[in-house]
C-alpha cells in the first residue's frame, strides 16, 4: 500500500507542525486522517493510538467549532460525530473489545452533542463508577452505530456485557417510534403495539436478564436516535418491563454526581394553562392546540399531596411572574402547559400565558438561581409537553431543558395523552413521593396503578419518562 504509506507520512508531518504551533483544529484533522489510514490497513493498535490523539485535540477545539460557525449541526455531523463513531466502531471490532472505553467514548460524544445543542462549552462529564450507580441493579446503554443497534449492560457488580444487533432491530425500533408518532396511537390495538415491544424485549433486554435481579431499579442510557422510546413499554410476553422494574432514563451523559435530595418537604412551584392563551398563536408553536381544563384537576392533586405550593394559573402564568417565583428556594418546578421538545432548541418550548419560553430563554429566566449544569432543582415536571412530530431526535430537547433548568431530574411526557389520565398519573406520582418512595419508584407505582384502571392501554400511562443523571 505505497500510496497509503506516502499519505501517512504527509499527514504525520502535518500533524507534527500543527502540534508545534498548537493548532488543535488542524491537529485533530491530520490525526484523524492518520487514524483512518491505520484502520484501513488493519493496524488496530496504531489506529487506536491515533484516534485517542484525535479526540484529545478535538476536545480542545469543540468550543471553537461551536462559537465560530453558524451552521452548528453541519459541524457536529461532519466534524465531531464521525470521529467518535469511527473510534467506537474500531474498538467494537476487536475480538476482546474494551467495553468500558467504548462507553467513555460514547459519553464524550453525548457531551459534544449537548454542547452543540445548547451552543455552549460548559458541560463536563464525570467518570461513571460502580459506587455512583450502586442504587441501580443494571445500567443499560442502547445506541446506534453504523446502521446497527449496540447494547452494553453494566451489572451491579461492575461486569460489562455486550450484545450487537442486526439492522432489523433498528427497523423494529423505528416501527415502534412511528406508531408512537401518530395522532391515533390510542386506537392502535395493544396486541399490535406488543408485537414490536416483545421483539425489542427479546433483543435489548432478555440477553442480560439472567445477570439482573427479577425486580429492581434500572438505568437506561439512550443515544439521541432512541431517546423518544419509552423503555417502560418493553414486554416479555406476560408483563411490561415497568411492572417489575423502575426505569430511569439518562438522555445525556453524566454531568453531575448522583446525589438525590430528600423530598419529604414537597414544596412546589406550579405553573399551568387550563385555558386558551395568546401564546397558542405564536410563531413555532404547533397548530391546533386546545385548552387543557384538566390542568385544574392536576393542580388539585398536587395541592393535596404537597406540603407547600405556589401556583400561577392561566393569566397569572406570565413569563415575568414565573421568573420572579423561580428565585425562591423551591425544589420542585411543575409546568402543566402545552410544550414541545425538539432537536432544534428554538422549537423546544413551554407555553406561558403571554408567549412561549424556548430552551435558551428558559435558562435566562433561572440564571440568577443556578449556573448552567449545576443542579439546584431536585425535580422539574413537564406534564403536557410532547416530542416534535417526525423529529426522531426531538427528545434531545428534554435533556436540553433539564440542563438549562439545572435540574437533577425531569419528569416529562413524550406525547400528550388523555389529560384526565395525565392528571391521575401525576396525582399518584406525588402521592408516592409523599409516602417516601424514590422518584423512579413513585413513577413506577403510578404507571402500574394507571395500567390497572380504565387507562390500561399504553397510550395513557407509558408517555411519561423520568430523566435523571
KEZA-156724 format. One record per residue (C-alpha): chain; x, y, z. Coordinates in steps of 0.5 Angstrom, whole numbers, plus 500, padded with zeros to 3 digits. Example, Ala and Ser with C-alpha at 12.3 -4.5 7.8 and 13.67 -1.06 7.14 Angstrom:
<sites>
> A; 525; 491; 516
> A; 527; 498; 514
</sites>
This chain:
<sites>
> A; 500; 500; 500
> A; 505; 505; 498
> A; 500; 511; 497
> A; 498; 510; 504
> A; 505; 510; 506
> A; 506; 516; 503
> A; 500; 519; 505
> A; 501; 517; 512
> A; 508; 521; 512
> A; 505; 527; 510
> A; 500; 527; 515
> A; 505; 525; 520
> A; 509; 531; 518
> A; 503; 536; 518
> A; 501; 534; 525
> A; 508; 535; 528
> A; 508; 542; 525
> A; 500; 543; 528
> A; 502; 541; 535
> A; 509; 545; 534
> A; 504; 552; 533
> A; 499; 549; 538
> A; 494; 549; 533
> A; 489; 544; 535
> A; 484; 545; 530
> A; 489; 543; 524
> A; 492; 537; 529
> A; 485; 534; 530
> A; 484; 533; 523
> A; 491; 531; 521
> A; 491; 526; 527
> A; 484; 523; 524
> A; 487; 522; 517
> A; 493; 518; 520
> A; 488; 514; 525
> A; 483; 512; 518
> A; 490; 510; 515
> A; 492; 505; 520
> A; 485; 503; 521
> A; 484; 501; 513
> A; 491; 498; 514
> A; 488; 493; 520
> A; 493; 496; 524
> A; 489; 496; 530
> A; 494; 499; 536
> A; 496; 505; 532
> A; 489; 507; 530
> A; 487; 507; 537
> A; 493; 511; 539
> A; 492; 516; 533
> A; 484; 516; 535
> A; 486; 518; 542
> A; 490; 523; 540
> A; 485; 526; 535
> A; 480; 526; 541
> A; 485; 530; 545
> A; 486; 535; 540
> A; 478; 535; 538
> A; 476; 536; 546
> A; 481; 543; 546
> A; 477; 545; 539
> A; 470; 544; 540
> A; 469; 550; 543
> A; 471; 554; 537
> A; 467; 550; 533
> A; 461; 552; 536
> A; 463; 559; 537
> A; 466; 561; 530
> A; 461; 558; 526
> A; 453; 559; 525
> A; 452; 552; 522
> A; 452; 548; 528
> A; 449; 542; 526
> A; 454; 541; 520
> A; 460; 542; 524
> A; 457; 537; 529
> A; 455; 532; 524
> A; 461; 533; 519
> A; 467; 534; 524
> A; 465; 531; 531
> A; 460; 525; 531
> A; 464; 521; 526
> A; 471; 522; 530
> A; 467; 519; 536
> A; 463; 514; 532
> A; 469; 511; 528
> A; 473; 510; 534
> A; 468; 506; 538
> A; 467; 502; 531
> A; 474; 500; 531
> A; 474; 499; 539
> A; 468; 494; 538
> A; 471; 491; 532
> A; 476; 488; 537
> A; 476; 480; 539
> A; 476; 483; 546
> A; 473; 490; 546
> A; 475; 495; 552
> A; 467; 496; 553
> A; 469; 501; 559
> A; 473; 505; 554
> A; 467; 505; 549
> A; 462; 507; 554
> A; 467; 513; 556
> A; 468; 515; 548
> A; 460; 515; 548
> A; 460; 519; 554
> A; 464; 524; 551
> A; 460; 524; 544
> A; 454; 525; 548
> A; 457; 531; 552
> A; 459; 534; 545
> A; 452; 533; 542
> A; 449; 537; 548
> A; 454; 543; 548
> A; 452; 543; 540
> A; 445; 543; 542
> A; 446; 548; 548
> A; 451; 553; 544
> A; 456; 552; 550
> A; 462; 549; 552
> A; 461; 549; 560
> A; 459; 542; 560
> A; 464; 537; 564
> A; 463; 530; 564
> A; 465; 526; 570
> A; 467; 518; 570
> A; 462; 513; 572
> A; 464; 508; 577
> A; 460; 503; 581
> A; 459; 507; 587
> A; 456; 512; 584
> A; 451; 507; 580
> A; 450; 502; 586
> A; 443; 504; 587
> A; 441; 501; 580
> A; 441; 494; 579
> A; 444; 495; 572
> A; 446; 501; 567
> A; 444; 499; 560
> A; 447; 503; 554
> A; 443; 503; 548
> A; 446; 507; 542
> A; 446; 506; 534
> A; 453; 505; 531
> A; 454; 504; 523
> A; 447; 502; 522
> A; 447; 497; 528
> A; 444; 497; 535
> A; 449; 496; 540
> A; 447; 494; 547
> A; 452; 494; 553
> A; 450; 493; 560
> A; 454; 494; 567
> A; 451; 490; 572
> A; 451; 492; 580
> A; 458; 488; 581
> A; 461; 492; 575
> A; 462; 487; 570
> A; 460; 489; 563
> A; 457; 485; 558
> A; 455; 487; 550
> A; 450; 485; 545
> A; 451; 487; 538
> A; 444; 487; 534
> A; 443; 487; 527
> A; 440; 493; 523
> A; 433; 489; 523
> A; 433; 491; 531
> A; 434; 498; 529
> A; 428; 498; 524
> A; 423; 495; 529
> A; 425; 501; 534
> A; 423; 506; 528
> A; 417; 502; 527
> A; 415; 503; 534
> A; 417; 510; 534
> A; 413; 511; 528
> A; 407; 508; 532
> A; 408; 513; 538
> A; 409; 519; 533
> A; 402; 518; 530
> A; 395; 522; 533
> A; 391; 516; 533
> A; 396; 512; 538
> A; 391; 511; 543
> A; 387; 507; 537
> A; 392; 502; 536
> A; 391; 496; 539
> A; 395; 493; 545
> A; 397; 487; 541
> A; 400; 491; 535
> A; 404; 495; 540
> A; 406; 489; 544
> A; 409; 485; 537
> A; 414; 491; 537
> A; 415; 491; 544
> A; 416; 484; 545
> A; 421; 483; 540
> A; 425; 489; 543
> A; 425; 486; 549
> A; 428; 480; 547
> A; 434; 483; 543
> A; 435; 489; 548
> A; 434; 486; 555
> A; 433; 479; 555
> A; 440; 477; 554
> A; 442; 480; 560
> A; 436; 478; 564
> A; 440; 472; 568
> A; 445; 477; 570
> A; 440; 482; 573
> A; 435; 481; 579
> A; 428; 479; 578
> A; 426; 486; 580
> A; 429; 493; 582
> A; 432; 499; 579
> A; 435; 500; 572
> A; 438; 506; 569
> A; 438; 506; 561
> A; 443; 511; 557
> A; 440; 512; 550
> A; 443; 516; 545
> A; 439; 521; 541
> A; 437; 516; 536
> A; 433; 513; 541
> A; 431; 518; 546
> A; 424; 518; 544
> A; 423; 511; 546
> A; 419; 509; 553
> A; 423; 504; 555
> A; 418; 502; 560
> A; 413; 499; 554
> A; 418; 493; 553
> A; 414; 487; 554
> A; 417; 480; 556
> A; 410; 476; 553
> A; 407; 477; 560
> A; 409; 483; 563
> A; 411; 490; 562
> A; 418; 492; 564
> A; 415; 497; 569
> A; 411; 492; 572
> A; 418; 489; 575
> A; 423; 495; 575
> A; 423; 502; 576
> A; 426; 506; 570
> A; 431; 512; 570
> A; 433; 515; 563
> A; 440; 518; 562
> A; 439; 522; 556
> A; 445; 526; 557
> A; 452; 524; 559
> A; 453; 524; 567
> A; 454; 531; 568
> A; 454; 531; 576
> A; 454; 527; 581
> A; 448; 522; 583
> A; 446; 526; 590
> A; 439; 526; 590
> A; 436; 530; 596
> A; 430; 528; 600
> A; 424; 531; 598
> A; 420; 530; 605
> A; 418; 537; 604
> A; 414; 537; 598
> A; 415; 545; 596
> A; 412; 546; 589
> A; 412; 552; 584
> A; 406; 550; 580
> A; 405; 554; 573
> A; 400; 552; 568
> A; 395; 554; 563
> A; 388; 551; 563
> A; 385; 556; 558
> A; 387; 558; 551
> A; 392; 564; 551
> A; 395; 569; 547
> A; 402; 564; 547
> A; 398; 559; 543
> A; 398; 563; 536
> A; 406; 565; 537
> A; 411; 563; 532
> A; 414; 556; 532
> A; 408; 554; 537
> A; 405; 547; 534
> A; 398; 549; 531
> A; 391; 546; 533
> A; 393; 547; 541
> A; 387; 546; 545
> A; 385; 548; 552
> A; 387; 544; 558
> A; 382; 544; 563
> A; 384; 538; 567
> A; 390; 542; 569
> A; 386; 545; 575
> A; 385; 537; 577
> A; 392; 536; 576
> A; 393; 543; 581
> A; 388; 540; 586
> A; 392; 533; 586
> A; 399; 537; 587
> A; 396; 541; 593
> A; 393; 535; 596
> A; 400; 532; 597
> A; 405; 537; 597
> A; 407; 541; 604
> A; 407; 548; 601
> A; 405; 550; 594
> A; 406; 557; 590
> A; 402; 557; 584
> A; 401; 561; 577
> A; 395; 559; 573
> A; 393; 562; 567
> A; 393; 569; 566
> A; 398; 569; 572
> A; 403; 565; 569
> A; 407; 570; 565
> A; 414; 570; 564
> A; 416; 576; 569
> A; 412; 573; 574
> A; 414; 566; 573
> A; 421; 569; 573
> A; 420; 572; 580
> A; 418; 566; 583
> A; 424; 562; 581
> A; 428; 566; 585
> A; 425; 563; 591
> A; 428; 556; 594
> A; 423; 551; 592
> A; 426; 544; 590
> A; 420; 542; 585
> A; 418; 546; 579
> A; 412; 544; 576
> A; 409; 546; 569
> A; 403; 544; 566
> A; 402; 547; 560
> A; 403; 546; 552
> A; 410; 545; 550
> A; 415; 542; 545
> A; 421; 538; 545
> A; 425; 539; 539
> A; 433; 538; 536
> A; 432; 545; 535
> A; 433; 549; 541
> A; 429; 555; 538
> A; 423; 550; 538
> A; 424; 547; 545
> A; 419; 551; 549
> A; 414; 551; 554
> A; 408; 556; 554
> A; 407; 561; 559
> A; 400; 565; 558
> A; 404; 571; 554
> A; 408; 567; 550
> A; 413; 561; 549
> A; 419; 560; 553
> A; 424; 557; 549
> A; 430; 553; 552
> A; 435; 558; 552
> A; 430; 563; 555
> A; 429; 558; 560
> A; 436; 558; 562
> A; 436; 566; 562
> A; 430; 566; 567
> A; 433; 562; 572
> A; 440; 564; 571
> A; 440; 568; 578
> A; 438; 562; 581
> A; 444; 557; 578
> A; 450; 556; 574
> A; 449; 552; 567
> A; 450; 545; 569
> A; 450; 546; 577
> A; 444; 543; 579
> A; 440; 547; 584
> A; 433; 544; 583
> A; 431; 537; 585
> A; 426; 536; 580
> A; 423; 539; 574
> A; 416; 536; 572
> A; 413; 538; 565
> A; 407; 535; 564
> A; 403; 537; 558
> A; 409; 537; 553
> A; 411; 533; 547
> A; 416; 531; 542
> A; 416; 534; 536
> A; 413; 530; 531
> A; 417; 527; 525
> A; 423; 529; 529
> A; 427; 523; 532
> A; 432; 527; 536
> A; 427; 531; 539
> A; 427; 528; 546
> A; 434; 532; 546
> A; 430; 538; 548
> A; 429; 534; 555
> A; 436; 534; 556
> A; 437; 541; 554
> A; 431; 544; 558
> A; 434; 539; 564
> A; 441; 542; 564
> A; 438; 549; 563
> A; 434; 549; 569
> A; 440; 546; 573
> A; 435; 540; 575
> A; 438; 533; 578
> A; 431; 530; 575
> A; 426; 532; 570
> A; 419; 528; 569
> A; 417; 529; 562
> A; 411; 527; 557
> A; 413; 524; 550
> A; 406; 525; 548
> A; 400; 529; 550
> A; 396; 523; 552
> A; 389; 524; 555
> A; 389; 530; 560
> A; 385; 526; 565
> A; 389; 520; 565
> A; 395; 525; 566
> A; 392; 529; 572
> A; 391; 522; 575
> A; 398; 520; 574
> A; 401; 526; 577
> A; 397; 526; 583
> A; 399; 518; 584
> A; 406; 520; 583
> A; 406; 526; 588
> A; 403; 521; 593
> A; 408; 516; 592
> A; 413; 522; 594
> A; 410; 524; 600
> A; 410; 517; 602
> A; 417; 517; 602
> A; 418; 513; 595
> A; 424; 515; 591
> A; 422; 519; 584
> A; 423; 512; 580
> A; 419; 508; 585
> A; 414; 513; 585
> A; 413; 514; 578
> A; 413; 506; 577
> A; 408; 505; 582
> A; 404; 511; 579
> A; 404; 508; 572
> A; 402; 501; 575
> A; 396; 504; 578
> A; 394; 507; 572
> A; 395; 501; 568
> A; 390; 497; 572
> A; 385; 502; 572
> A; 381; 504; 566
> A; 387; 507; 563
> A; 390; 500; 561
> A; 393; 502; 554
> A; 400; 504; 554
> A; 398; 511; 551
> A; 395; 513; 557
> A; 401; 511; 562
> A; 407; 510; 558
> A; 408; 517; 556
> A; 412; 520; 562
> A; 419; 518; 563
> A; 424; 520; 568
> A; 430; 523; 566
> A; 436; 523; 571
> A; 443; 524; 572
</sites>
